[in-house]
Amino acid sequence: MTNTSRHVKVALIVTLGLAAVGWGISADLVPSSTALLRDQDAPQVTADRDDHAGRREVASEVLDWNQIFIDTLIATSTANSSSQRLGAIVHTAIFDAFNGIERRYTPIFVDQKGPHNASRRAAVIAAAYTALVGLFPSRQPALDASYAASLAALTDDCEHSHSRGRRPCAPRIERGVAWGTEVAQAVLAWRATDGFGASYPPFNGGTAVGQWRPTPPAFGAMSAEGLAFTTMFVLVNNTQFDPGPPRTLSSPTYAEDFNAVKALGRRTGSTRTEDQSALAVFWEGNASVHWNQAANQIARANRLSMSDSNRLLAVLNVAMADTAFTTWSGKRFYGAVANEVTWRPVTSIPLADTAGNPETAPDPEWLPLVNTPSHPEYPAGHPSLNGAAATVLLTAFRGRQTFRLTTAGQPDRIYTSITQARTDGNNARVWGGMHYPSTVEISDAMGEKIANYVSRHAMQRRKR
């Protein structure tokens, strides 16, 4: 099937509604003092000082509630495939709530102007809390406690400022809370009908040589299939950055891919190092957790303003979400085409004698180091997300940054380079025996293109 016919087919099955979406988006990341970001204009500096009066350290409610989002993903063991959409919802609510009062950028979804003289900090707290409770109702007791603590800290800061002659606190906070709640409710209502939660017939690929089919140990149908039919946040549709078809069975690239993962990715007798084995398991962790941890720590270390942090995290999470939708759309489409090579190494290596490529020899006992996810091999999820997230951070900061990443059950990893984290995360998919090198490279490049598009077409500075 041609790529053109794919576009026609997708147009018929993807959830409609893009025309009704109320965004007005775009942009370059806003640069800061020690990063590569621009200085704020004088009126914004004045506004920031007013809303941050009393704060003694480099922190903000945007970063605080991003950390609460990270902690919530970890506490709920949320699947990686669900997390990017959740992060984009939370940070759309936060961004539009703050920005509706600040009016510095075009919005992602909510275009109304926030109430005059409302606290942006209060709006962020209320928007984040409302979105997270809506998405993680089982976590409401913990979120209630965080919400109360955030508002108490804000009130203390504001009252300290008020004691020095500034305007009254309570009305500003109340207006901010009401506005943040309203924005988050609107975003939740928008995304409730985005197609992710709809029911789709189970997809099991096919039995053609090279085609994806369910893999051990579960032999389950395609997981998170709804991502393939979810409405985008910023991109026009989920084929806008289609990576094109994968390599063919008879190509030299396929033989190189096959033999690389056969040697490196096997559970026993592999040529990988001990550290590569550990990295394969570590980077199987949640990509949204990893890259939000990196962004949060780097933003704090570089002393980003609340406004800059707000846009950075919104671009990061929206780019990752639209990348996930694009990736799963590609998996679902190419996995259904009998003559496209989408089978996993755990299938291709034992069945290599059926492929017709003399450079690939079968190994009936071959198993991967990491259990293979239940969806087609091409394109690759984690590498596409690594490409998107690293691109956002490298657009905003110099590459030499220090941050600590965590994966449940694994020792923490401290990185001093954004690029090194990206490289390790990508190589880990080959070391783990889940992906072919050419798929990793193509998928990372696709994520990079999507991140650049989101950065240039979303949350753009308003013309004064």
C-alpha positions as CSV (number, residue, x, y, z in Angstrom):
1,M,0.0,0.0,0.0
2,T,1.4,3.4,-0.9
3,N,2.0,6.2,1.6
4,T,-0.7,8.3,-0.2
5,S,-3.3,5.5,0.3
6,R,-2.2,5.4,3.9
7,H,-3.1,9.0,4.4
8,V,-6.5,8.4,2.9
9,K,-7.1,5.3,5.1
10,V,-6.0,7.1,8.2
11,A,-8.2,10.1,7.4
12,L,-11.2,7.7,7.5
13,I,-10.4,6.0,10.8
14,V,-8.7,8.6,13.0
15,T,-10.9,10.4,15.5
16,L,-12.1,13.7,13.9
17,G,-12.3,17.0,15.7
18,L,-9.1,18.8,14.9
19,A,-11.1,21.6,13.3
20,A,-12.7,22.3,16.6
21,V,-9.5,22.5,18.6
22,G,-9.0,25.9,20.0
23,W,-5.3,26.2,19.9
24,G,-3.1,29.0,18.5
25,I,0.4,27.7,18.9
26,S,4.1,27.8,18.0
27,A,7.7,28.9,18.9
28,D,11.3,29.2,19.8
29,L,12.1,28.1,23.4
30,V,12.5,31.1,25.6
31,P,16.1,31.5,26.6
32,S,17.4,32.4,30.0
33,S,20.6,33.7,31.6
34,T,22.9,30.7,31.8
35,A,21.1,28.6,29.2
36,L,20.7,29.7,25.6
37,L,17.4,31.4,26.3
38,R,16.5,35.1,25.6
39,D,16.3,37.6,28.4
40,Q,12.7,38.6,29.3
41,D,11.5,42.0,28.3
42,A,11.2,44.6,31.0
43,P,7.4,44.4,31.6
44,Q,7.6,40.7,32.1
45,V,10.5,41.0,34.6
46,T,8.4,43.4,36.6
47,A,5.4,41.0,36.5
48,D,7.6,38.1,37.6
49,R,9.0,40.0,40.5
50,D,5.5,40.9,41.6
51,D,4.2,37.4,41.4
52,H,7.3,35.8,42.9
53,A,7.8,38.3,45.8
54,G,9.0,36.5,48.9
55,R,10.5,33.5,47.2
56,R,14.1,33.0,48.5
57,E,15.2,30.2,46.1
58,V,15.1,29.2,42.4
59,A,11.8,27.3,42.3
60,S,8.4,27.7,41.0
61,E,5.0,26.1,41.2
62,V,5.5,25.0,37.6
63,L,8.5,23.0,38.5
64,D,7.0,21.8,41.8
65,W,3.9,20.4,40.1
66,N,5.9,18.9,37.3
67,Q,7.8,17.0,40.0
68,I,4.4,16.0,41.5
69,F,3.4,14.7,38.1
70,I,6.6,12.7,37.9
71,D,6.0,11.3,41.4
72,T,2.5,10.4,40.4
73,L,3.6,8.4,37.4
74,I,6.1,6.5,39.6
75,A,3.6,5.9,42.4
76,T,1.0,4.5,40.0
77,S,3.4,2.5,37.9
78,T,1.8,4.1,34.8
79,A,2.7,2.5,31.6
80,N,5.2,4.4,29.3
81,S,2.7,4.2,26.4
82,S,0.1,6.1,28.4
83,S,2.4,8.7,30.1
84,Q,3.1,11.1,27.2
85,R,-0.5,11.9,26.6
86,L,-1.0,12.4,30.4
87,G,2.0,14.7,30.6
88,A,0.7,16.8,27.7
89,I,-2.7,17.2,29.3
90,V,-1.2,18.3,32.6
91,H,1.2,20.8,31.0
92,T,-1.4,22.1,28.6
93,A,-3.6,23.0,31.6
94,I,-0.6,24.5,33.4
95,F,0.6,26.4,30.4
96,D,-2.7,27.9,29.4
97,A,-3.6,28.8,32.9
98,F,-0.4,30.7,33.5
99,N,-0.3,32.1,30.0
100,G,-3.9,33.3,30.1
101,I,-2.9,35.7,32.8
102,E,0.6,36.5,31.5
103,R,-0.6,36.7,27.8
104,R,3.0,36.3,26.6
105,Y,2.4,33.4,24.1
106,T,-0.4,32.0,22.0
107,P,-2.2,29.2,23.8
108,I,-2.3,25.5,23.2
109,F,-6.0,25.2,23.7
110,V,-7.7,27.7,26.0
111,D,-7.6,31.1,24.4
112,Q,-9.6,33.2,26.8
113,K,-7.9,35.9,28.8
114,G,-7.5,35.2,32.5
115,P,-9.0,37.5,35.1
116,H,-7.3,40.8,35.8
117,N,-5.0,40.9,38.8
118,A,-5.1,37.2,39.3
119,S,-2.2,35.2,40.8
120,R,-0.4,33.2,38.1
121,R,1.1,31.0,40.8
122,A,-2.3,30.2,42.2
123,A,-3.6,29.5,38.6
124,V,-0.7,27.0,38.1
125,I,-1.4,25.2,41.4
126,A,-5.1,24.9,40.7
127,A,-4.7,23.8,37.0
128,A,-2.1,21.2,37.9
129,Y,-4.1,19.8,40.8
130,T,-7.4,19.7,38.8
131,A,-5.8,18.0,35.9
132,L,-3.9,15.4,38.0
133,V,-7.0,14.5,40.1
134,G,-9.0,14.1,36.9
135,L,-6.4,11.8,35.4
136,F,-5.3,10.0,38.6
137,P,-8.4,9.8,40.8
138,S,-6.9,7.1,43.0
139,R,-4.2,9.6,44.0
140,Q,-6.5,12.3,45.2
141,P,-5.6,12.1,48.9
142,A,-1.9,12.6,48.1
143,L,-2.8,15.4,45.6
144,D,-5.0,17.1,48.1
145,A,-2.1,17.3,50.5
146,S,0.2,18.7,47.9
147,Y,-2.5,21.2,46.9
148,A,-3.0,22.4,50.4
149,A,0.8,22.7,51.0
150,S,1.2,24.7,47.8
151,L,-1.5,27.1,48.5
152,A,-0.3,27.6,52.1
153,A,3.2,28.4,50.9
154,L,1.8,30.8,48.3
155,T,-0.3,32.5,50.9
156,D,2.6,32.8,53.3
157,D,4.8,34.4,50.5
158,C,2.0,36.7,49.5
159,E,1.3,37.9,53.1
160,H,5.0,38.5,53.6
161,S,4.9,40.7,50.6
162,H,1.7,42.4,51.7
163,S,3.2,43.3,55.0
164,R,5.6,45.5,53.1
165,G,2.8,47.4,51.5
166,R,1.9,45.4,48.4
167,R,-1.7,44.8,47.3
168,P,-3.9,42.3,49.2
169,C,-3.3,38.6,48.6
170,A,-6.6,36.7,49.1
171,P,-8.5,38.1,46.1
172,R,-5.6,37.6,43.7
173,I,-5.2,34.0,44.9
174,E,-8.9,33.3,44.7
175,R,-9.1,34.6,41.2
176,G,-6.0,32.5,40.2
177,V,-7.5,29.4,41.7
178,A,-10.8,29.8,40.0
179,W,-9.1,30.5,36.6
180,G,-6.7,27.6,36.9
181,T,-9.5,25.2,37.8
182,E,-11.6,26.4,34.8
183,V,-8.7,26.0,32.4
184,A,-7.9,22.5,33.5
185,Q,-11.5,21.4,33.3
186,A,-11.7,22.7,29.8
187,V,-8.5,20.8,28.8
188,L,-9.8,17.6,30.5
189,A,-13.1,17.8,28.6
190,W,-11.3,18.3,25.3
191,R,-9.0,15.3,25.7
192,A,-11.8,13.1,27.1
193,T,-13.0,12.6,23.5
194,D,-9.6,12.5,21.7
195,G,-9.9,8.8,20.7
196,F,-7.4,7.3,23.1
197,G,-10.0,5.6,25.3
198,A,-12.2,4.4,22.5
199,S,-12.7,0.6,21.8
200,Y,-10.7,-0.8,18.8
201,P,-10.7,-4.4,17.5
202,P,-7.6,-6.3,18.8
203,F,-4.7,-6.1,16.3
204,N,-2.5,-9.2,15.9
205,G,-0.6,-8.3,12.8
206,G,-0.2,-11.3,10.4
207,T,1.8,-14.4,9.6
208,A,3.5,-13.2,6.4
209,V,7.3,-13.5,6.5
210,G,8.7,-10.2,8.0
211,Q,5.3,-9.1,9.4
212,W,4.7,-8.5,13.1
213,R,2.9,-11.1,15.1
214,P,2.4,-11.4,18.9
215,T,5.6,-12.2,20.8
216,P,6.5,-14.2,23.9
217,P,6.0,-14.5,26.7
218,A,2.4,-13.1,26.6
219,F,1.7,-13.4,22.9
220,G,-0.8,-10.6,23.3
221,A,-2.5,-8.3,20.8
222,M,-1.0,-4.8,20.1
223,S,-0.9,-2.8,23.4
224,A,-2.1,0.8,23.6
225,E,-3.6,0.6,20.2
226,G,-5.7,3.7,20.9
227,L,-2.5,5.8,20.6
228,A,-2.7,5.2,16.8
229,F,-6.0,7.0,16.6
230,T,-5.6,9.8,19.1
231,T,-6.1,13.4,18.2
232,M,-2.8,15.4,18.0
233,F,-2.0,18.3,20.3
234,V,-0.1,20.4,17.8
235,L,0.6,18.4,14.7
236,V,-1.8,18.5,11.8
237,N,-2.3,14.7,11.9
238,N,-0.5,11.5,12.8
239,T,1.0,11.0,9.3
240,Q,2.5,14.4,9.0
241,F,5.9,13.0,10.0
242,D,5.4,9.5,8.7
243,P,8.9,7.8,8.7
244,G,8.2,5.9,5.4
245,P,8.4,2.1,5.1
246,P,11.2,0.1,6.8
247,R,14.0,-1.8,5.1
248,T,13.2,-4.9,3.1
249,L,14.1,-8.5,4.0
250,S,16.6,-8.7,1.1
251,S,18.4,-5.5,1.8
252,P,22.0,-5.2,3.2
253,T,20.5,-2.9,5.9
254,Y,18.3,-5.7,7.1
255,A,21.2,-8.2,7.3
256,E,23.2,-5.6,9.3
257,D,20.3,-5.0,11.6
258,F,19.6,-8.6,12.1
259,N,23.2,-9.6,12.9
260,A,23.8,-6.6,15.2
261,V,20.8,-7.3,17.4
262,K,21.4,-11.1,17.2
263,A,24.9,-10.6,18.7
264,L,24.2,-7.8,21.1
265,G,20.6,-8.3,22.3
266,R,20.6,-12.0,23.2
267,R,19.9,-12.9,26.8
268,T,22.9,-15.2,27.2
269,G,26.2,-15.2,25.3
270,S,25.9,-11.6,24.2
271,T,28.9,-9.5,23.1
272,R,27.6,-6.5,25.1
273,T,29.4,-5.2,28.2
274,E,28.1,-5.5,31.7
275,D,27.2,-1.8,31.7
276,Q,25.4,-2.1,28.4
277,S,23.3,-4.9,29.9
278,A,22.5,-2.6,32.9
279,L,21.6,0.3,30.6
280,A,19.3,-1.9,28.5
281,V,17.2,-2.6,31.7
282,F,17.5,0.9,33.0
283,W,16.2,2.6,29.8
284,E,13.3,0.2,29.7
285,G,11.9,2.6,32.3
286,N,9.3,5.3,31.6
287,A,10.5,7.8,29.1
288,S,8.2,10.5,30.4
289,V,9.7,10.1,33.9
290,H,13.2,10.2,32.6
291,W,12.9,13.2,30.4
292,N,10.8,15.2,32.8
293,Q,13.3,14.5,35.5
294,A,16.0,15.8,33.3
295,A,14.1,18.9,32.3
296,N,13.1,19.8,35.8
297,Q,16.6,19.5,37.2
298,I,18.2,21.4,34.3
299,A,15.6,24.2,34.6
300,R,16.4,24.6,38.3
301,A,20.1,24.4,37.8
302,N,19.9,27.1,35.1
303,R,17.6,29.3,37.2
304,L,14.8,29.5,34.6
305,S,12.0,31.9,35.4
306,M,8.6,30.5,36.0
307,S,7.5,31.6,32.5
308,D,10.5,30.0,30.8
309,S,10.0,26.8,32.8
310,N,6.3,26.8,31.9
311,R,7.0,26.9,28.2
312,L,9.9,24.4,28.3
313,L,7.8,21.7,30.0
314,A,4.8,22.3,27.8
315,V,6.9,22.0,24.6
316,L,8.6,18.9,26.0
317,N,5.5,17.0,27.0
318,V,3.4,18.0,24.0
319,A,6.2,17.1,21.6
320,M,6.5,13.7,23.3
321,A,2.8,13.1,23.1
322,D,2.5,13.9,19.4
323,T,5.6,11.8,18.8
324,A,3.9,8.8,20.6
325,F,0.8,9.2,18.5
326,T,2.8,9.4,15.3
327,T,4.9,6.3,16.3
328,W,1.9,4.2,17.2
329,S,0.1,5.3,14.0
330,G,3.1,4.0,12.1
331,K,3.2,0.8,14.0
332,R,-0.4,0.1,13.4
333,F,-0.3,0.9,9.7
334,Y,3.0,-0.8,8.7
335,G,2.2,-3.7,11.0
336,A,-0.9,-4.4,9.0
337,V,1.0,-4.5,5.6
338,A,2.1,-8.0,4.8
339,N,5.2,-7.1,2.8
340,E,6.6,-4.6,5.3
341,V,9.3,-5.8,7.8
342,T,7.9,-5.1,11.2
343,W,8.5,-8.4,13.0
344,R,10.6,-8.3,16.2
345,P,14.0,-9.9,16.6
346,V,12.5,-12.5,18.9
347,T,10.5,-13.6,15.9
348,S,12.9,-12.9,13.0
349,I,16.0,-14.7,14.5
350,P,14.4,-18.1,15.1
351,L,12.7,-17.9,11.7
352,A,15.6,-16.4,9.7
353,D,15.6,-19.4,7.3
354,T,12.2,-18.2,5.9
355,A,13.4,-14.7,5.1
356,G,15.4,-15.6,1.9
357,N,18.4,-13.5,3.0
358,P,21.6,-15.6,2.8
359,E,23.3,-13.2,5.3
360,T,20.9,-14.0,8.1
361,A,21.2,-17.4,9.9
362,P,18.5,-18.7,12.3
363,D,18.9,-19.4,16.0
364,P,15.9,-21.3,17.3
365,E,16.9,-20.8,20.9
366,W,17.5,-17.0,20.7
367,L,15.8,-14.9,23.3
368,P,16.2,-11.1,24.1
369,L,17.6,-9.7,27.3
370,V,14.5,-7.6,27.9
371,N,11.0,-9.0,27.2
372,T,9.7,-7.7,23.9
373,P,6.9,-5.1,24.1
374,S,3.6,-6.1,22.5
375,H,3.5,-4.0,19.4
376,P,5.2,-3.9,16.0
377,E,8.9,-3.2,15.8
378,Y,8.7,-0.3,13.4
379,P,8.9,2.6,14.2
380,A,10.4,2.5,17.7
381,G,8.7,4.1,20.7
382,H,11.5,4.9,23.1
383,P,14.0,6.1,20.5
384,S,11.4,8.4,18.9
385,L,10.6,9.9,22.4
386,N,14.3,10.2,23.2
387,G,14.8,12.1,19.9
388,A,11.9,14.4,20.7
389,A,12.8,15.1,24.3
390,A,16.5,15.6,23.8
391,T,15.9,17.9,20.9
392,V,13.7,20.1,23.1
393,L,16.3,20.3,25.8
394,L,19.2,20.8,23.4
395,T,17.3,23.7,21.8
396,A,17.0,25.3,25.2
397,F,20.3,24.5,26.8
398,R,23.9,23.7,26.1
399,G,24.5,20.0,26.0
400,R,26.7,19.7,29.1
401,Q,24.1,19.5,31.9
402,T,24.0,17.3,35.0
403,F,20.9,15.4,36.0
404,R,19.9,12.2,37.8
405,L,17.5,9.7,36.3
406,T,15.6,6.9,38.1
407,T,14.0,3.6,37.1
408,A,12.2,1.5,39.7
409,G,14.4,-1.4,40.9
410,Q,17.5,-0.1,39.2
411,P,20.4,2.1,40.5
412,D,20.1,5.7,39.6
413,R,22.0,7.1,36.6
414,I,23.8,10.5,36.8
415,Y,24.4,12.1,33.4
416,T,26.5,15.1,32.5
417,S,25.3,15.3,28.9
418,I,21.9,15.4,27.3
419,T,23.3,13.8,24.2
420,Q,24.8,10.9,26.1
421,A,21.5,10.2,27.8
422,R,19.8,10.2,24.3
423,T,22.5,7.9,22.9
424,D,22.3,5.4,25.8
425,G,18.5,5.4,25.7
426,N,18.6,4.6,22.0
427,N,21.4,1.9,22.1
428,A,19.6,0.3,25.0
429,R,16.9,-0.9,22.6
430,V,19.4,-2.9,20.6
431,W,21.3,-4.1,23.7
432,G,18.0,-5.3,25.1
433,G,17.2,-7.2,21.9
434,M,14.0,-5.4,21.1
435,H,14.9,-3.2,18.1
436,Y,17.0,-3.1,15.0
437,P,19.6,-0.3,14.7
438,S,18.1,1.3,11.6
439,T,14.7,1.5,13.2
440,V,16.3,3.2,16.2
441,E,18.0,5.8,14.0
442,I,15.0,6.5,11.9
443,S,12.7,6.8,14.9
444,D,15.0,9.2,16.8
445,A,15.2,11.4,13.7
446,M,11.4,11.4,13.5
447,G,11.1,12.5,17.1
448,E,13.6,15.3,16.5
449,K,11.5,16.6,13.5
450,I,8.3,16.5,15.5
451,A,10.0,18.4,18.5
452,N,11.3,21.1,16.1
453,Y,7.9,21.5,14.6
454,V,6.2,21.8,18.0
455,S,8.8,24.3,19.1
456,R,8.3,26.5,16.0
457,H,4.5,26.2,15.6
458,A,3.3,26.2,19.2
459,M,3.2,28.6,22.1
460,Q,4.6,31.5,19.9
461,R,5.3,34.9,21.4
462,R,2.4,37.3,20.8
463,K,3.0,40.4,18.8
464,R,2.7,43.5,20.9
